Amino acid sequence: MKTFLPFLQKRYTTKAYDPTMRLEKATIDELLEILRLSPSSINSQPWHFTVVESASLKQQLSEVSMHNTEKVLNCSHLIVFSIYDKVADFESERVNGLTVESYYRERLAPLGDEVVKNWMARQAYIALGVLLSACAYMEIDSTSMEGIDREAYTKILGDDKFSVLFAVALGRRDKSDQNQLEFSPKKRKELSELSNLL
């Protein structure tokens, strides 16, 4: 029986990247296809993924990345996750024509734009989980980062249709990374503390 467990057992959050290592275009293309296939509630797909490989653009983003500056500078690629800034744009481009459009119109939309945008953000986090799992399977090092200036990222990327939520650094770990499991073993709660069977 095939099992995914060993890949997650080996995964850790990379804190230092080797700036000389670059992921191949085919690898990035595969990750983008994986993101495209990610599940979302009512197949809403309210997200946008921006891949950053330009050194000059990474430099700009690093300056508004709080404690994540070095990760942004040294990673191979950065994938920035965004959602629609205006609910009206989301509805016209992603909701119209859905087979379950009535569910959205009758159950979700009446709750207001703030609730809808929070719901859209939760869909993006589903895609994040898929991406991090795929990276573990493909043996690509990764770091999910909420510690960024979202408004500054949105301005730098220059697409006002979407609002940035978070970013994911991708690449190969630096040998000196002190967060590697050999230096910093994985710490998780016991399963009995996190789950129950009814």
N, C-alpha and C positions, 0 to 999 in steps of 0.2 A: 504494500500500500504506500502510495506517495504521501509525503507529509511536508507541510510548509514550515513546521515548527523550527527546524534547525536554522533556517534563514533569519527568523526573528530572534532566536537565541544569540546569534552572532552580531545582530545589528546593534549599533549604538549611535548616539547623536554626535556627529563629527564637530569638533571645536577648532581644528586647524587643518587647512587644506594645503596640498602641494601645488604651488602656483605653476609648476612646469607641466603638470598633467592636464590633458584636455580630452574630453569625451568626444567620440566620433559623431558626426552628423547622423548616421544611421541610428545610433543609440538615442539621441535626442528625439529623432523622428518617432521612434518606437514609444518613448515615454509620452510624447504628445498624443499618439494614437491611444495609448492606455488611458490618458486623461479624457480623451474624447468619448471613450467607451464607459467612463465611470457612471454609476447610477445616480439618479437624482429623483426627488419626489415628483410624481406625475410627469416624469421625463422633462422637467422644466429647463434644465441646463442653463441656469442663470449666470454662468461664469464666463470669464475671459482669461486666457493664459498668455502672458507675455514672456518670451524667452529672451534673456539678456546674455549676450556673449561679448559684446563690445567692451574693450578695456576702458575706454573713455566714459562710457555710460555707467559701467560698474564703479568707476571712480566717483562719479557724481552721486550715485545711490549710496555708496559706502559712507559718504559724509553725512547722511541722514539715517544711518542704520544703528545708531546708539552703540551698544556694546558688541554689535555684530560687524563692525567695520572690516576687520581682517578677513572674516569669512567671505564677505561680499567681494572683496578685492581679489582673493586668492582662489576662489572656487572656479571651476571650469565654466559653469553656466548657472544662471539664476532664473528660476521660474517664478514670476509674480502672479499671484491669484487676485482677480478682481471680480466684482459683481456690478450689475447695472447701477448707475447713479440715480437714474430716474425710473420709477416704477412704470410710468407710462411707456417708456422705451422697451422695457422688459416685456410688457404685455403685448405690444404691437409686434415685436420681433420673435418672441419665444412662446407666448401663450396662445395667440390667435391660431386656431386650427388644431390645437391639441385634442386628442380623443377624449380627454377628461377636462376639457376647458371649463365645463359647467361647474366642476368641483372647485376650481380656482375662483371663478366668478361669484359663486354662491357662498363658499365657505371661508375663503382666505381674503380676497380683495376687500370685503366689507370691514375687515378688522383694521384697515388703515395702512398707509405707506410704511410706517415704522415697523409694524409687525411683518409686513411682506419683506422688507429689506433684511430683517433679522432671519427670516425663513430662508431667504436667498443665501445669506452667509452660511447657514447651517449646511446647505447643499454643497457649498465650496469645501467645507471641512470634510465631507464625505469623500470628495475627490482627493483631498490631501491624504487621507488614510490610504486610499488606493495607490497613490503615487509613492508614498513612503514604503508601502509593502512591496510594490514592484521594484523599487530601488534595492531593497533588501534581497529580493530574489535574483536580481541582475548583478548583485555585488557592486553597486554604485553607492558611494558614501553620500549622505544627505543631512541637511539641517533645516528644519522648519523654523521660521523666525517671525514672531509677532512683534519683536523688539525693533520696529522700524517706524519712521515718521510717515504714516500712511498718506497724509495730505501732500507731503513733499514728494513722495514716490509718484503719486498720481500726477502732480504737476510736471515732474521730470519726464515721465513717460509720455505725456502730452496727448492723452486720449480722454477727453472730459466726459465721454459717454459712460466710462467705467470708473468705479472707486476701488482703490487698492485695499485688500484685506491683510495679506501677509505674503511672505516670499519663502522660497525653498532654495537653498544652495545645494549644488550638485558637483561632484568631482571625485578626487582621490585623496584620501587622508594623508597628512604629513606624518612622517615616521615619528616625529616628536610629540604628536597629539597625546596629551595626558589623559584624555577622556576615553582612550582605547580600553577595551575590556581587560587587557593584561595589567593596566595601571589602575583602572577604576571599574571594578566588577559591577555588573548590572544589579540594581537593587529594585525589587518589586515586592509588594505585599503578598502574603500567602493567599492562595486561591480561596481558602475558606473565609477570608476577610472580604473578598470582593464578589462572591457569588453564592447563590443557594439554589437548590433543586426542589421544586414543589411538585 
